[in-house]
Amino acid sequence: MSNNLNSLIEQAQKGDVLAFEKLIEDHQKKVYNIAFRFMGNSEDASEVAQEAFIRVYKSIKNFKGKSSFSTWLYRIVVNICMDEMRKRNKQNIVYIDEITQTEKGEYRHEIESGEESPQQQVEINETRNEIYAAINSLSDEHKAVIVLKDIQGFSYEEIAGIMKCPEGTVKSRLNRARSILKDILKKNMELFNKENV
């Protein structure tokens, strides 16, 4: 860890709120993105991120530096997401386009479409929805490795630290999760093709 990071951690452990805010500043976007990929919508992702920062603040005194601060933080985020998903009894709800009520009416959050035609955008959104639904149907451990590796881009070593398991287990789970996803998506495509014959 850098001296500045160590200093911020030490200050935060002594109760310095400004040091804590600086410490988490660089991680806010990544924490939100991890939470969003697990939870599927911005409201729940924001709640999870907030809960993660509260837990980190309350337990920063217990951080011993056995892993990097970011690994420790992301482990907390993943654990909160997995706990929340277990509470929800694995409901497979996916919110891709979210509608927000404002004083001026409804506002729809949509993913920007580069140069795609409306038809292409519909197909992209349908494919994205299918992929997210397939990911949401995985077990917690399989979903976690897919989100952390394939969506967030963490290394095997980082995931092993976050998940508190050996790298070999991470690779095995990832291989199995990808295989299950492939089967789910292949089955969905076969059903789609039969319906359109």
C-alpha positions in Angstrom: 0.0 0.0 0.0 1.2 3.5 -0.7 2.1 5.8 2.2 -0.8 8.1 1.5 -3.2 5.2 1.5 -1.8 3.8 4.8 -2.0 7.3 6.3 -5.7 7.6 5.2 -6.5 4.2 6.7 -4.7 5.1 10.0 -6.6 8.4 10.2 -9.9 6.8 9.4 -9.3 4.1 12.0 -8.9 6.9 14.5 -12.3 8.3 13.6 -11.3 11.0 11.0 -14.4 11.3 8.8 -12.6 13.4 6.1 -9.8 10.8 5.8 -12.5 8.1 5.5 -14.3 10.0 2.7 -11.0 10.4 0.8 -10.3 6.7 1.3 -13.5 5.6 -0.3 -13.7 8.3 -2.9 -11.7 6.3 -5.5 -13.9 3.2 -4.9 -17.4 4.7 -5.0 -18.0 4.0 -8.7 -16.6 0.5 -8.6 -18.7 -0.3 -5.5 -21.8 1.0 -7.2 -21.1 -1.0 -10.4 -20.6 -4.2 -8.5 -23.8 -3.7 -6.6 -25.7 -2.8 -9.8 -24.6 -6.0 -11.5 -25.7 -8.0 -8.6 -29.0 -6.2 -7.8 -30.1 -5.3 -11.3 -31.4 -1.8 -10.6 -30.0 1.6 -9.5 -32.1 2.0 -6.4 -31.0 -1.3 -4.8 -27.5 -0.8 -6.0 -27.4 2.6 -4.3 -28.7 1.1 -1.1 -26.2 -1.7 -1.2 -23.3 0.7 -1.8 -24.5 2.9 1.1 -24.7 -0.1 3.3 -21.2 -1.2 2.3 -19.8 2.2 3.1 -21.5 2.2 6.5 -20.2 -1.3 7.3 -16.7 -0.2 6.2 -16.9 2.9 8.4 -18.0 0.9 11.4 -15.4 -1.8 10.9 -12.4 0.1 9.6 -10.8 -0.3 13.0 -10.7 -4.0 12.4 -8.9 -3.7 9.1 -5.5 -5.3 9.6 -4.0 -4.9 6.1 -3.8 -8.7 5.4 -5.4 -7.9 2.0 -5.5 -4.6 0.1 -8.1 -2.1 1.2 -9.9 -2.4 -2.1 -10.1 -6.2 -1.8 -11.5 -5.9 1.7 -14.0 -3.3 0.6 -15.2 -5.3 -2.5 -15.5 -8.4 -0.3 -17.9 -6.5 1.9 -19.9 -5.3 -1.1 -20.2 -8.8 -2.5 -21.2 -10.2 0.9 -23.9 -7.6 1.3 -25.2 -8.4 -2.3 -25.2 -12.1 -1.7 -27.0 -11.7 1.7 -29.6 -9.4 0.1 -30.2 -11.9 -2.7 -30.6 -14.7 -0.2 -33.1 -12.6 1.7 -35.1 -12.1 -1.5 -35.2 -15.8 -2.0 -33.4 -15.4 -5.3 -36.1 -13.5 -7.1 -35.0 -13.0 -10.6 -36.0 -9.4 -11.2 -34.0 -7.4 -13.8 -34.5 -3.7 -14.3 -32.7 -2.5 -17.4 -34.7 0.5 -18.3 -35.9 2.2 -15.1 -38.7 4.8 -15.0 -38.4 7.6 -12.4 -41.3 9.8 -11.5 -40.6 13.6 -11.4 -42.7 16.7 -11.1 -42.7 17.0 -14.9 -43.8 13.4 -15.5 -42.0 10.2 -16.1 -38.4 10.0 -17.0 -37.0 6.7 -18.5 -33.3 5.9 -17.9 -32.2 4.2 -21.1 -28.9 2.9 -22.3 -27.5 5.1 -25.1 -27.6 3.6 -28.5 -24.5 4.6 -30.5 -25.4 4.3 -34.2 -28.0 1.5 -33.9 -31.3 1.7 -35.5 -34.4 1.3 -33.3 -34.7 -2.3 -34.4 -31.1 -3.0 -33.5 -31.5 -1.3 -30.2 -34.5 -3.5 -29.4 -32.5 -6.6 -30.3 -29.6 -5.5 -28.2 -31.8 -4.8 -25.2 -33.6 -8.1 -25.6 -30.2 -9.9 -25.7 -29.0 -7.9 -22.7 -32.1 -8.8 -20.8 -31.7 -12.5 -21.6 -28.1 -12.4 -20.5 -28.9 -10.6 -17.2 -31.8 -13.0 -16.6 -29.5 -16.0 -17.2 -26.8 -14.5 -14.8 -29.5 -13.9 -12.2 -30.6 -17.6 -12.4 -27.1 -18.7 -11.3 -26.2 -19.7 -7.8 -24.8 -16.9 -5.6 -21.2 -18.2 -6.0 -21.5 -18.6 -9.8 -23.1 -15.2 -10.2 -20.4 -13.6 -8.0 -17.5 -14.9 -10.1 -19.2 -14.0 -13.4 -19.9 -10.4 -12.2 -16.4 -9.9 -10.7 -14.5 -11.5 -13.6 -16.5 -11.0 -16.8 -18.4 -7.8 -16.0 -16.1 -6.0 -13.6 -12.8 -7.3 -14.9 -11.1 -8.4 -11.6 -8.1 -10.7 -11.8 -8.4 -14.3 -10.5 -6.1 -13.3 -7.6 -8.4 -10.3 -6.7 -11.5 -12.4 -6.9 -9.9 -15.1 -4.7 -9.3 -12.3 -2.1 -12.8 -11.0 -2.4 -14.5 -14.4 -2.2 -12.0 -15.8 0.4 -11.3 -18.9 -1.6 -8.3 -20.3 -3.6 -7.7 -19.1 -7.1 -8.3 -22.7 -8.3 -11.8 -22.5 -6.8 -12.4 -19.2 -8.6 -11.3 -20.7 -11.9 -13.4 -23.8 -11.4 -16.6 -21.8 -10.4 -16.0 -19.4 -13.4 -15.7 -22.3 -15.8 -18.8 -23.9 -14.4 -20.8 -20.6 -14.4 -19.8 -19.9 -18.0 -20.9 -23.4 -19.0 -24.2 -23.1 -17.3 -24.8 -19.6 -18.9 -23.9 -21.0 -22.3 -26.5 -23.9 -21.8 -29.2 -21.5 -20.6 -28.6 -19.1 -23.5 -28.4 -21.9 -26.1 -31.7 -23.3 -24.7 -33.4 -19.9 -24.9 -32.2 -19.4 -28.5 -33.6 -22.8 -29.4 -37.0 -21.9 -27.9 -36.9 -18.5 -29.6 -36.2 -20.2 -33.0 -39.0 -22.7 -32.5 -41.5 -19.9 -31.6 -40.6 -18.0 -34.8 -40.9 -21.0 -37.2 
